[in-house]
Amino acid sequence: MQLLLDHGVARVWCHGHSIVYPDIVQAGPEGRTWVVPLHDIAFPCKVPAPDDPGVDGFCMVRFNPEIAVLRQRPDFWRDYRKNKWRHREGYGLVCRDLI
């Protein structure tokens, strides 16, 4: 991703895991790329929903023509939880829409 940022290829870069600053910043050549920090996935441990995205683990980006970032769980998130994925020989876990 750093190469894409350095060359100004990506318009938005959403990333997560151990973010320190939640603010969206503009980076890359001429500040053309928006870097959107997200929080992480709730990794397996003693939590009610392991492997589900945690708080602020989702965002939706709209180009209209300006960029708008909405940090909220989409309505469809429950259908894409890891426990609904299926194991496919040679592919590992696959989202049910791709089976």
Backbone hydrogen bonds, N-H to C=O, Kabsch-Sander energy under -0.5 kcal/mol:
donor,donor_aa,acceptor,acceptor_aa,energy
5,L,1,M,-2.5
6,D,2,Q,-3.0
7,H,3,L,-1.7
8,G,5,L,-1.2
9,V,4,L,-2.4
10,A,4,L,-0.6
13,W,34,W,-3.1
15,H,13,W,-0.5
15,H,36,V,-2.1
25,V,35,V,-1.7
27,A,33,T,-2.9
31,G,28,G,-2.3
32,R,29,P,-1.6
33,T,27,A,-2.2
34,W,11,R,-3.0
34,W,32,R,-0.5
35,V,25,V,-3.4
35,V,33,T,-0.5
36,V,13,W,-2.9
36,V,34,W,-0.7
38,L,15,H,-3.4
39,H,56,D,-2.3
42,A,52,D,-2.6
43,F,41,I,-1.5
47,V,45,C,-1.9
51,D,42,A,-4.4
52,D,49,A,-1.6
54,G,40,D,-1.9
57,G,54,G,-2.0
60,M,70,L,-2.4
62,R,68,A,-2.8
64,N,62,R,-0.6
64,N,66,E,-2.5
68,A,62,R,-2.3
70,L,60,M,-2.8
70,L,68,A,-0.5
71,R,69,V,-0.6
72,Q,70,L,-1.2
77,W,74,P,-1.7
79,D,76,F,-1.5
80,Y,77,W,-1.6
81,R,78,R,-1.0
84,K,81,R,-2.2
85,W,82,K,-1.8
86,R,94,V,-2.3
88,R,92,G,-2.7
91,Y,88,R,-2.6
92,G,88,R,-1.8
94,V,86,R,-2.5
98,L,95,C,-2.2
99,I,96,R,-0.8
